[in-house]
Amino acid sequence: MAVPISQMWTVASYVLRKRLSGQKRYPLVLMLEPLFRCNLACAGCGKIQYPAHILKRDLSPEECFRAAEECGAPMVSIPGGEPLMHPQIAEIVEGLVARKKYIYLCTNALLLKEKIDLFKPSKYLTFSVHLDGQREHHDFSVCREGGYDKAVEGIREAVKRGFRVTTNATLFDGADPNSVRAFFDEVMAMGVEGIVISPGYSYDKAPDQKHFLGRARTRRLFRAILSNREKHWKFNMSPLFLEFLMGKRNYQCTPWGNPAYNIFGWQKPCYLLQDGYASTFAELMETTVWEDYGTESGNPKCANCMVSCGYEPSAVNDMFGSFRGFMSAVRATIFDKYEDHGARDLLNAPQLAGLGGSSPSLVQIAGDAKRQPEETRV
């Protein structure tokens, strides 16, 4: 697991304090969206489908700091939009670092090489670069030829300058597990700290709804990808969340674990669903009917979700919230190969490998928007 000891200790002690105080619902990562506009127009993204006057708006540094202090989470993820397009992003990052927040600045890296002089290497700052697979697949995903090469330039420059760098991949229906495994080899050779990976979520605003994964297909896909691991692969994630993706664990969603704050306020109930907004973090926690969300609720919007922002907090709470969970994480870290002959067979199964083939179907999101993701409870 490619997470620094200081960060793990900060998160572990935070979770233990919350558990000892009897608090059942608490945030782990603040999802801070300082803007929605982007220099890409990915067909699977629901964050850029706003009118122009909304896309022009930014959070101020003061609003960002206030949200971080209100929330109190030890980690801050800065997605978007494209955060490097924010005119005061350096000031925002500097202020959060001064508050000793562990920051994951999520970027497509098209501007990273150009903007990197705005930042200083720190254990508190990680560039989380969006790469959805190998060159051809990634460029299809982001609907831009040359996007992969530009991102890799930014990654190499950041690594050379001593920054923490991870890659962040979102996988959709049609992903070729063999290509994804080859992609892991490629990014580790770039010198990144680790890999972040998650199934896609069907944003209501996304231009296409066809290629979002159902839970059963998610488990088959991630079992094929994450079993029989290569020793040099490192994941900047909870090992128990990866086991959840593989179908080895069951967790309930903790939507309050990664609360989202953006130009509209605190988004109910989570980063992915938009069921209204609260003006303060306390209001978000007190007025959201949390029982209405997650797979156990029967809410159809949640039926197929296995995304990291809902379920990795569940895994982290399990990992640091009990001795049994901690020992499970230790075992998962030590015995991390996950040998599985059945998963090897899946790599050649037509229903998985045949969807990828030599064509860039990993993430080309177009076509029949009426098809619903398959359900689930397997």
N, C-alpha and C positions, 0 to 999 in steps of 0.2 A: 504494500500500500504506500503510494508516493505522497504522503502527507507529513510535513515536518513535525517533530516531536513537540515543539512549542505550541503549534496550532492544535494538535490533538489534546495536549494538556489543558489548553484554554477552554476547548469545547467540553472536555470531560468534566472539568471542575465546575463549569457553568451548569451542565446538566445535573450533576450531583447536588449542587446548591438548590436548584429548582425542585428536585425530587425530595430532598430533605425538608424543604419548606412546605411540602405538601401541594405545591402548585402543579396541576395536571396539564394545563395548556400554556405553553410558552413558546416564543419564537426561537428559531435556531439560526436562520439566515434571513436577513432583510433583502427582499428583491426590490432594489431601488432603480426605478426607470426615470432618468432625468429628461428623456425626450422619446418621441415615437418615430421621428423621421430617420431615414436610412439612405445609404448610397447603393443599396441593392433592393430588388423587388422580388423576393423569393415567393413562389406560389404557395408554399405551405405556411407562410407567416400570417398571423392575424393581427400584427401590431402596427402595420403601416397602411391599413385600409381606412384611415381617417381622412376627413376633408383637410384641405390645405391649411386653413387657419388653425387647426389643431396641431398639425405636423410642425408648425412654426414655433410652437410654444416650448419653453424649457423650464425645468425646475431651477431655482437659484441655489447657490451653494448653501445659503442659510436654511432653505427649506430641506435640503438633503441632510444637513447636520441635525436639524430638529427632528427629522424622522428617525435618524439613527439613534438619537438619545431617547426619544419616546419609546422606541421599540426595545432597545437594550440588547439585541442579539449580538453575539460575538463576531459574526461574519456578515459581510455585505456583498451581495452580488449586484453588479451594475450592468443590466442588459439594456435593451432599447427596443427598436431603433439601434442606431450605431452611436455608442457613447463618445467615440472620438470626434464626432461632429459637434458635440456640445462646446460652445466657446469658452466655458469655464471648467472643463473637465479636470484639468490639472489642479485647479484650486479645490475642487470637490475631493479628489483623491488625496491631496495633501492634508486636507482637514480630517478626513476619515483615518488616515494613517496616524495623525497626531492623537486621535482618540483610540488608537491601538485596536482598530477593527481590521480583521483579515478580509481583504478585498479581492474579489474576482471580477476584473473588468472584462466583460464579455464583448468581443470585437470580431468583425470579419477580417480584420487586419489589413484591409486595403489601404488604410491611412497610417498603419502602425509605424512603418519605417520613417514616414514624414513627421510624425508627431512624437516620436520616442524621446526626443530631447526635452520634452516637457516634464518627464518623470524621472524619478530616482529609484534605483533598485532598493528593495526593502523586503524583509520577510513578510510584511503585511500586504504586499501588492503582488497579485498574480494576473498576468494577461491570459485570459481564457479565450483561445482563438477558435472560432467556428470553422471546423472542417468536417464535412459530412461524408467523407470517404476519399477514395483515390481520385486523381485529377479529373477524369472524365465524369465520374459520378458527382463530385463536388460541384463542378461547373454547371452540370444540369440542375442540381439542387438550387443553386443561387441564381440560375438563369443568367449567367455571365461567363463567357469564355475568357480564360486567363485568370479567373478568380483564385484558383488553387495556387498557381505559381506566385501570384502577388502575395497571398497569405503566407506562403512558405518563406518568401523573402523577409517578411516581417518577423516571422518566428525565429529565423536564423539570426537576424539582427538583435532581437531581444535577448535570445540565449547568449549571444556573444557578449552582450553588455552586462550580463549577470542578473537579468530579471528572472523571476519565476514565471514559467510558461506552461500552460496545459492546453490540450486541444479538447474541443467540445463537439461531439457528433450526435445528431438526431437521425434516427433510422426510421424509414417508412416501409410500408408494404412493398414487396419487390426487392428488398435488400438481398444481395448475394453474400452469404456469410463468408465465403472464401475470399471475396474482395475485401470485406471488412477486416478479416484477419490479416491480409496482406497490408492493408492500410495501417493497422497497429504497428507492424514492422517498420513501415515508412516513417511514422511520426516519432517512434522511439529513437530512430536513427538521427532525427533532427535535434536530439538532446533535450526534449521536453521533460518536465518533471513527471507528468502522468497524463492519463487519458480520462476524459469524462464522456459518458455515453448514456443515451436515453431513448426510449421509443417516442415517436411523435405524438402530439395531442391534437385532436380535431377542433381547432379554433373555429368558432362560428363564423368569424370574418375571413377565414382563409379562402382564397379563390377556388380551391379544389378540396373536396372532402373524400376523394376516392381512395387515397393511398395511406390513410391512417390505420395503424395496426389494432386489431382486436387482441384481447388478453391471451387467448389460446395461441394465436400466431406469434405473439410477442414472446411467449415462453419457449416455443419451438425455435424461433430465430435466435434468441439469446442463449439457449442451451447449446445450439450449434456453434455459436461464436465464442462463448466464454468457457466451454469445456476444453480439456486438453490444451491448456494455455502454454504459450512459450514463456520461458523463464524471464526474458528481458521485458515483457509487458508489465507496465506499472499503471495502476488506476488511482486517480485522485478522488476516490469515492469510498464510501463504506463498503467493506466486503460483504456485509449482510444484505445490503441493497442489491448488489450484483447477484447474490444467491436468490433474492426475491425475483429478479428478472428471469432467472433460469428456471423458476418454478420450484425451487427448493424450500421456500419460506412463504408464509402468508402474513401479510401485514394489512392493517386498516390504515387508510389515509389520515394524515394529520395536517389538514389544510392550513391550520394556524402556524405550522412549523416554519413556513417560508412566506410570511405576509408580504404583500406587494404595495408599494407606494409610488404614485406617479402624479402627473399634473392634475388629475381629477381628485386625488386624495387616496385614502386607504381602500383598496379594491376588495370587495366582498365576492367570494370567500377566500380567493387565492389568486395567484399570478395568472392562472389559466382561465378561470371562469369570471364572468363580469356580471354580477347580480347586484349592482349598486355600489355605493361608496360611503365611507365614514370619514368624518372630518378629523378624528383623532384615533390613535392606536387603541386607546382604552375603549372608545366607542365601537371600533371594529370587533374587539374581543367580547364586549358585553352584549352587543345587539345582533351579531351574526348567529343564526340558528344552525350551529355546527352539525347537529344531528341530521340536517337535510342534505348533507354532502358525504361523498365517499361511497364505495361500492356497497357497503352494508345498508345504506340509506334507501336504496332502490331508485335514486335519482338517475335518469337515463343519461344525463350529461357526464356522469362519473363512471358509467358501467364499464368502459374499456380502458380507463386511464390507469397507467402504471408509471407515470412520469416521475422523474427524480424529485421535483419540487414538492410533490405530495407524499412520496413514500420514502425518500431518503431520510427525512427527519424521523420517520417511524423507526427506521433501521438504526439510526444514530442513538435514539432514545433507548432502544433495546440494547445496543452495544454498551452504552455507558450507564444505563439505568439499573442494571442488575448484574450479579456475578455470573449468572448463566449466559446472559447476552455477551458479556465481556469475554468469557472463555470461548464462546462460539466464534467471536471475531478473531481471537488469538489463533484458534485452530484454522480458521479460514485464511489467515495471513501466512501461517506456517505451511499448511498443506494446500497450496494455492493452484495446483495444476489441474485438479478436477478431472481426472482420467475418466473417460466415459466412451465406451465403444459404440453405444447407440448414437451418441452425438456425432461421432466420426461418420456414421452412416448417413446422418442428416445432412452433412456437408455435400453429399452427392445425391440427395433426394430431389427428385424433379420439382416437388412443391416448394423447395427452398432454392437450391442452386440454380434450377432451371429458370427462375424468375430473373436472375441477374444475367448470367451468360456473359457474352462479350459486349452486349449493348448497355448503355448507361441508364438502366431502368432502376437503379438504386433509389433515386429520389426524383425522377421526372414526375411531377405532380400535375397531371392534366387528365381531362376526360370526364367520365360520368360522375357528376357530383351527387347523384341521388343514392349511390350505393352506401349503405351504412356499414361501419366496422362490425366484424363478427363479435358475438358474445361468446364466451367468457368463462363461465364458472367450471373450470376443468381441474 
